[in-house]
Amino acid sequence: MKLYPENSIRNIALLGHGGAGKTTLADAILYYAGATDRIGKTGESTTMMDFDPEEKKRKVSVSTSVYALELKDNKLNLIDAPGLFDFAGGVSEALAAADSGVIVISGKSGLTVGAKQAFEKLRKQNKSAAFFIGKLDSSHAHFYRVLSALVANYGAVICPVVVPFVEGDEVKCYINLIENKAYGCDGITLKEMRMPVSTEIDDMRSMLLEAIATADEELMEKYFAGEEFTEEEMLKGLAAGVKSGDICPVYCGVQQTGDAVAMLVDNLLKVMPSVADSKYINADGEECTYSASGDAALTIFKTIADPFVGKLSYFKVLSGVIGNDTRLINSRTGTEERLSKVLYLKGAKQEDADKITAGDIGAVAKLGNVLTGDTLSVKGNVAAADIDFPAPSLSVAVYPKAKGDEEKITAALNRLIEEDRTISVYMNNETKEQILSALGEQHIDVIVSRLKSKFGADVELKQPKIAYRETIRKSVKVQGRHKKQSGGHGQFGDVWIRFEPCDSEELVFADEVFGGAVPKNFFPAVEKGLRECTAKGVLAGFPLVGLKATLVDGSYHPVDSSEMAFKMAAAIAYKEGIPQTSPALLEPIGTLKVLVPDEMLGDVIGDINKRRGRIIGMNPAENKMQEIIGEVPMAEMSDFATAMRSITQGTATFTLEHARYEEVPQMIAQKIIDENKQ
């Protein structure tokens, strides 16, 4: 593959809702480009872009894939992003590499949540967007209904470029509104002709002409003068509008047959921004241009961790030219990395590359301490903005199925974290559980499957235990007396301790002993005995907090008293006294913030109320969204992510952070106590 200049390279991501047909469209584009001899089917696991074993097994995309194509003196890096919400990390990776996106919509399903979210993400990152309305061979598919929905949601930026000519329920041909030509479904030009008599198509062309006119002052004057645009002028105006964000072109076709895909690709190469027209954001939030003349620098946007092949890092060149044996410094670690061999990406395969220039995409194997999001440069002084990955929202406890596999599982999970930054793993020291957090049930299912297939680590999942605590509600003064005589020296320790509530997480120990009733050298033993006891409360064995213990009196024996005896006496006082303090069970309370569409506000509030939550505020947000702020018991939130996805069709996002502990209602507390005393 030859080296292309910046103005001939385009990095385009295919985005949208799961099942819209992104991967099949990618295959249709590859077929048009001559990269494959047939258009694969996701249901048969024969597509070029779904090559991961998990994708073949599940028949859906679970990760981002890239294919480098040469088309008509252009380089097109086609980036296929997963559409299921559980694998939204792949969308973040795709957007980090792409300069524009084509949002794929099913002509049958219409404008779905995934498509809307893709558009918002492209807008947020100032990247150009286009739409492809596909699956027009499906029953009940309707291009014009979907187009109307796009216009209703996004207004005048929506600009049809390729539209179907329909008779009854059948698409007869496709109209390229720029060329003013009709193309048959077999891709053969029928003949140059005036537009068919159709009000819908005439209206479409009017939308196109008006949008193009607004992108250029000269074209605007020509438009109002009633003059016709040349094809070159239309392409120029369209490209300008796409670059500025004032135009989002709309295309259509059938992915599985390749109908109208040629028109899509040819037009994308002419109007979507090239690398020369695009910018990246550095760590300081500044816009930077891609330039082959600068010092070499690249950013890692995806990592594949394989125990056999090793780590494969996908990168985008920010400046300069990257060649074999290039040495660069990681701005995060300060260490030098050697890129022994650089590669072009072609789905499941890689192709050797002599050099990869600014704005282009490639891969390199077996880098050292390099992670997704890292920037490597000649001096180590370049850093791209961090990739915005969604935070994990569903947690499970991970247990080994085989004894002794703990270290293997931990190592395997750490490798998967290198590959997927939407995964987090930590050890809950209170419950002694390893907690895995991810984006949803399917995401966790894929992680478990990869643990077994890639690393031979078989695990069992359980609902995480809740880190309850215990406390006391009133004061009491008790005696703890330990006396034992078994021949020779005996054991004797005698203490009076006052237990009372306080605000401290840790035990607060004090003394008010007068006259040497208990020698000071035994005070540490008393404190140590109490601290060991607070690890387990008297109700259900949870840690005891909010306790102040004051040693007020006692007695000792000059021969039989010892540190161990006073430690035992303190423990006796604890076991005798704490049940008299009206002990209570505490549960962790979290601060919940949910961003939800206006029309779903009531349903979400209802769900929070069912979880014993309290709504403490609401704030209006952008795009007809509302922010709900509440406090909820963490014990009620294990399936909240699943519920939100069901209630809001994936439109809601939320954060949940630990705030404090509160007393558990008595009926619920008794059930927890009974369960933990069994």
N, C-alpha and C positions, 0 to 999 in steps of 0.2 A: 504494500500500500504506500503510495507516494505521500510526500509532505505537502499539506494544503495550507495556503495563506489564511489569515484570520477571517477574511471576508468570504471565504468559501466553506467555512465550517459551521454547521448548525447542530446544536445539542437540544433535542426536543423530547420531552417526557410525555408519555401517554398516561393520563390520569382519569379518575372517575370512580363511580360506584362499583362494588363487586358484582360481576356478572354482566357488566355493560358491553363486554366484548373487546377490551383493550388488548389482551394477548393475541386474540385472533386477528385483530387489526394489524398488530405488529407482524404477524406471520404473513398477512396479505401484502404488507409493504415489502417484506423480505422477498416474497415471491415476485412482486413487480420488479424489484431490483436485481433479480436473478440469483439471490443468495440461497434459495431453496427451490426445489422442483414441484412443490405442492404446498397448499395452505393447510396447516395442521388443525386438529380439533382438540380443544381442551378436554372434552369428555372422553377422548381416547388417549390422552396424555401424549399427543404427537406434535405439539407446538415447539418451535425453536426456543422460545423464551422461558417456558416453564420446564427447566431441566433439572431442578433440584429434586432429589428422591421424594421429599415431602410433598412437593407440588404434583409430581406424577401420581403419588398415592392418593392425594386429596382432590386432584383435578381442579385446583385453584392456585393462583399466584400467592406465594407467601413471602417472596423477597424480590428486590429490584434486580433486573437484568439489563444488560447493555449489549447492543450490536452495532458495530461500526460498518457503515455502508458507503460505497462510492457510487454517486449518481450524477451523471451529466456535469462533470467537472466540479462536483460538490462533494464534501464529506458530511454525511449525516450520522450522528451518533443517536441511535434510537434507544430511548430509556423506558422500559416497561415497568410501571410501578404497581404494586398490589392494590386492590380496591377494598378488600375487607378491612373493617376498622381495627381488627385484632393485629393487623400487620401494617399499621399506619407509620411505623418507623421507616418502612421502605419508601413511603412518599417523601419523608424528610430527606432521605438519601438522594432520591431522584431529583428533587428540587435543588439540592446543593450542587448537582452536576449540570442540570438543564439551564438553558437561557430562555426557554419558552415551553409552553405546554399545550397539548391538544387534549381537551376534555371529551371523553367518549361517553355518549349517551345512547341508551337503547330507545329506538323509536317506539317500542311497546311500553316500556316502564316509565319513560319520560324523565323529567328533571328531578333527579333524586338527591338525597342528602349528600351522598359522596361527591356528586358533580358540583353541588353548591360549595361544599367545603374546599374542593380542588380550586374552584374559581377564586374563592376568598384568599387562599394561600398564595396563588399566583399574584393576585392584586397586592397582597401584603408585602411581597418581595419584589414588586415592580417588574414583574416578568409578563411577557406577552401571552395572551390566551387565545385559543381557537377552539371551536366545537366541531365534533364529528357525530352526526346523528346516524347511527347504524342499525343493523338488524331490520332493515326495511322490508325484508322478505317474510318477516314474522306476521302471523295473524294478529290483527288489531294494531299493528304498527302504523303510526301516522306522523309523518314528518312535520306537517304544518301545525299540528296540535303542539308538538314539542317546541317548534320555533316560536309559537305564540307565547308559550310559557317562558322561554328565554327572554323575549321582548318584555313581557310583564315584569320579570324580575330584574333585568339589567338595562332596559331602556334602549336608547339610540345607539349604544355601542355594538349591539347585535347587528351583524351585516351578512346576509346570505350570499354565498359565492357559487355554490353548487346546489341545485335543487332538483327534486324529482318531478317528472311530468307524469301525472297519475290519471288513469281512466278507470273509474270504478274503484276497486280495491287493488288494482295492479299498477306497478310502476312500469311504464312503457320505455322511458329513457331518462337520462339525466341531463340537465341543462347547465352548462358552464356560463354563468351570467357575464363574465368578463369577455370571453371569446364570442359570446352570443351564438353558441353552437349547441346542438343536441348530440349526445353520444348514446349509442345503444348499450344495453346491459352486458354485451359481450366485449365491450371496450373498443369497438370499431366505429369510426366516425361515419354517421349516416350521410350527411351532406351539409354544407354550409347553408343556413337558412335563417329567415326571420323567426323570431320567437313564435311558438305556437300560440294560437288565440286562447289565452287563459288569464283571467283577471288575477288569480293568485300569483302567477309567474310575472306578470307585468308589475304587480305591486312589489314583488321581490326585487326586481331590477331597479325600481325606483328607490327602494331602500339602499341598495348598493351604490347607486350614482350619488345619492344625497350624502351618504357617509363618506365617499371618496372626495366629494367636493369640499366637505368641511375640513379635510386634512391638509388642504393646500389653497392658498389665497388665489393663485392663478386659475386653478381648477374651479374654484368657487365662482369667479367672474365668468368663466366659460360656461359653467352650469346655468347661471342665471341669464346668460345671453342665449340659452337654448341650443348651444353647440354640442355636438357629439364628442365624447372623449375617445381618443385612440386607445387601443389595448395597452400600449406602453404607458400612457398617462394613467390609466386605471390601475395598473400594477404599481406604478410609482406612488400614487395616492394611497392605495391600499397598504403598501409597505410602510409608508409614513404614519398612517393611522394606527397600524398594528404596533409599531415601535413606541408610539406615544401613549398607547393604551386607549385611544379614542375609538378604536375599531377592534371587534372580536369577530373574525370571519367564521362563517358556519358552512360546513360541508356535510355530505351525506353519502350513503352507499350501503353495501352489504359486505361485511367482512369475509364471510365464509366463501363467497364466490369471487371476491375481489372487485365487484361492480363499483365503478366510480373511484376506486382507490388510486388509480393512476392520476386522476384530476386532483385529488387531495395532495398527493406527494409533489406533483409538478408545481402546484400553486404554493405549497409550503416552502419549497426551495426558493421561490421568487419573492415571497412577502414576509416570511418569518425572519426575525433578526438573526444575523450571523454573529459570530464571536466578536467581530470588529464593531458591531452595533451594541454590544452588551457590556455590562460591568459586573464586577463582584464587589462585595462589601468586606472591608477588612475588620480587624478586631476593634478598631476605634470608631466603627460606624461610617467610615468614609468610602465613597465610591471610587473604584480603581479600574483602569482599563487593562485588558489583556494585551500584552505586547511581547512579540518574539525577540525584540532587541534588548530586553532587560536581562538582569541576572535570573538564573533559573530558580523557579519556585513552584511548588505544587501543594495541593491540599488533598487529604485523604477523605473520601466521602462514603466509603463502604469497605468493610473487612469481611473476608470469609476465612473462618478458622477450621482447618481440617487436620486431624491428628496424623494423617498419612502424608498428604501433599505438603502440609505446612500452611502458613498464613499467606493469603493473597489479598493485596491492598489495591483497591480501585482509586485512581486519582484523577484530578483535573489540573492541568498545567495553568498556573496563574501568570507566569511570565517566563521569558527565555525559551530555551529548547532543552528537553530532557533526553539524554542518550544513554546508551549502555555504559555502565561503570561510572555514572554520575555520583558525586558525593555531596550530600546536603546535610544541613544541621536542623534538627527538630527544635522548633521554637519553644515547645513545652518542656522538653527534657534537657536541651542544650547538648545532646549527644549527636555525633555524626552517624549518618546512615549511608550505606553504599547500595545503590540501585544497580545490581549486577546485570540484569536483563529486563528491558521494558517491553511491554506487550500491548497489542490492540485487543479489545474485547469483542468476541463474536459469540454471544450467548454462552453455551457451555464450554466453548473452546476459546483459546487465545492464539493470536498470531504474532510472531516475532516482529518487532519494530526497531528500526535503526534509531529513529528519533521521533519524539512527539512534541509538537510545538504548542505555543501559548493558546489556551482556550480549548485544546483538544483533550480527549479522555483516553486513559490507558490504565495499565495495571502492572504491578511488580510483586514478585514473590519473596517471601522469607525476609522481610524487614524485621528489625529487632523490636525495641520497645516503642512501636508506632501504633496509635489507635485511631479509630474513626474520628475525624474532626481535627487531627493534627495538621500543621503546616510545616513543610520542609523547604528550606531555602539555602542559598550559598552561605550567607552570613548568620542565618538563624534569626534574622530580625524582621521577618515577614510573618504575619499571622492573619488568616482569614477569619471572618466572624464564625463563631461556633454554630454548629448545626442545631436547629430548634427541634429536638425530639419530644414527642409526647411523653408525659410521665406515666409510669405504670400505675394501674388502678385496681388490680385484682391480685390478692395474695393467697398463697397456700403454704402449708408446712411440708417440708421435704424430708422423708425418712428413707434410709437405705433398705432395700428388700433383703440384702445379704449382709450379715455381720462383717464388720471390718471394711466396708466400702465407703465409709465417711470421707476419707481423704480423696479417694478417686472421684466421688461425686462433687466435692468442693472444687477440685481442680478442673473438672469438666464444666461446671457452671461458670467458673472464671473464664474459661476459653469461650464459652457462648456469650458472655458479657462483652468480650472483645468484638464479637461479631454483631451483636445486637444491643444498641445502647438504650433500648426501651425495657431492658431486663435489669432488675436489681436483686441482689442476694445479700442477706445479712443474718447474723446469729442473734436471736433474741435471748439475751443472757438471763432474763427473768423466767421465761418459759422453757429455756434450753432447747429451743427449736430453730432449725435453719429455715428462714422464710424466703420464698421465691415470689417476687412480684412481677407482673407482666400486664399486657393490655387487654386480656380477656381469656375466656375459657379455651378457645381454639389456639391462641398463642401459647398458652401453657401446655396444651396437648402436643403441639409441635416441639416445644422445648423438651418435654419428657421423651418424646420419640427420638429426638436427636441425641439426647443423653445416652440412650440405649444403642442406637445404630452407629453413632460416631465414636463414642467413648466407652461403650460396654458398661455403662452405669445404669442399673435398673433401680427405679425409685418408686416409692409409694407416697401418695399425696393425702394430706389430711387438712381439715379446717384448722387454721392456727388457733392455739389456745389464747385466751384473753389474760393479760397480766393484771389480774385482780390484786388488790391489797386489802389489808385490814387495819383498823384503827380503834381507838377507844374514845368514849364519850363522857366519862366522869372519872373523878379521882378516887383513889383508895390507898390505904396504908396497910401493908401486910408484913408478916414475919416469914422469913425463910430460914429454917434451922436444919443443919445437916450434922448428924452425930452418928459416928460408927466406931465400935470398939471390937476388935477381933484379936486381941493379944498384942502385946507390945504397944507401940505408938498407935493411937486412934486417930480419927478425923473429926474435927470440930470446927464449924463455922456458923455464925448466927448473925442475921442481918434484919433490920427493919427498913423497908423501902416504901416510899410514897410514889405511886404511879399517877400521872396526870396528863391530860391532852396538851399538845403543843402544835406548832405549825411546821415543824422540821421533818424533812424526809428521813433523816438519820436519827438514831437514838440520841437524845440529849441527856447526858449523865452529869449529876451534881452531887455534892455531899454537904450535909449539915451535922456531921458527927461532932459531939463535944466530949471533952474529957478523956479522949483516947479509948472510947468504948470499942472501936474497931481501929486497929493500927493502920496508919496511912499506907503502909507497904502492901496491904491487902485490897486497897481501893481498885487498882487496875484489874485484879482478878474478878472483883464484883462486876465491874464494867464489862469485862470480856465475856463473863457468863451471860449477862443480859443481852449483849450484842448477838451472841450466837443464838440465843432464844428468839430474837426478833426476826430471824430468817423465816420462821414459821409461826403464823398466828394461831390462835386457839380455835377459830371458827372452822376454817377449811384448809389451813396450812399455807396460806399466802403470806408474803412478807408483811410485817407490822410496821406502820409508819405513824408519825404524829405522836410519839411517845416521849415523855420526860420522866426519868427515873432519878429520884433523889434518895441517897443513902442517909438515913436520919439517925439510926441507932443500931446497936447490936452488942455482941459480946464475943470474947475469944478465950482460948486456952493457951497458956504459955508453951505447952509442949505439943498438944494435938492439933492446933490450928495450922493451916497451910493455905497456899494459894488455891490449890485444888479444892479444899474444903469450902472456902469462901465462894469459889466459882459455882460449886454445887448448891450452896445456900442461896445464891442469887437466882439460879435456875428454879429452885423450889418456890421462891417468892414470886417469880414470874408466872409459874403455872398455877399458883394459888390466887394471885392477885388479878391477873388480866381478865379472867372470866367474870370478876366482880365489877369491872369498869364499864359495863354495857358495851361490849365490843361490836363493831359494825363492819360490814363489807363495803369496800370502795371499788368503783369501776372507772376505767379511763374514759374521759369525755373528749371528743374531737371537735375542732372548729371546721365546719363544712362550708365550702363556697361552691355553688352550682351556677353555671351559666346556661340558661335555658331560653328557648323561644317564648315570646309572649303567650302564644296560644296554648302552650303546654305547662304554664306556670302552676295552675291549679292541681294538675295531676302529680307534678313533682312535689309540691308542698304536701299533698295528701300522703304520698309515699314516705316523706320525711317524718310526718306526724305518726304514722304507723310504727316507725322505728324509735318511738319515744323521743323524737327530736323536738327542739324548740327553735322556732324561727325568730331571729333577733334583728333582722333587717333585710331590706331589698333595695337594690340600686338599678336604675335603667342603664343599659349598655348599648353598644353599637349594633347595627343590623337587626333591630327589633328584638333584641335579647334583654333578659333580665338577670341580674345577679342576685341569687338568694344566699343569705348568710345565716347560718344556724349552728346549733350545738347539738351533737348526737352522741349517744353511747357507742363506743367502738364495737361493743359486742353485737350490735344490731346491723353492722355495716358490711358483713362478709360478702353479701351478694348485691350490694348497692350498684356496683358498676354494671352488672348484668341487667338489673332492673331499669337503670337509666337508659341503657341501650334499647331495651324493649319499649319503654314508655315514650321515649323521644325519637325513636328510629335513628339513634346515633348522633343527634344534633346537640345533646347536652355534654358539657365537660365539667369536671369538678376537681377540687383539691380537698384533702382531708388531713389535718394536722393535729397531733395531740395537743390538748390545752391544759388539762388538769384532771384530778380525780374527784369524784362525787360519790356520795353514799348510794348504794343500790336499793331500790324499793324493796320492802320487806318480803313480799311474796316471791319476787324474782331471786332475792338474796337466799331465801331458804332453799330454793331449788338448786342453786349453785352449791350451797353448803352440803346438801345431801349428796349431790353428784360427786363431790370431791372428798367425801368421807367414806365412800364405798371402797 
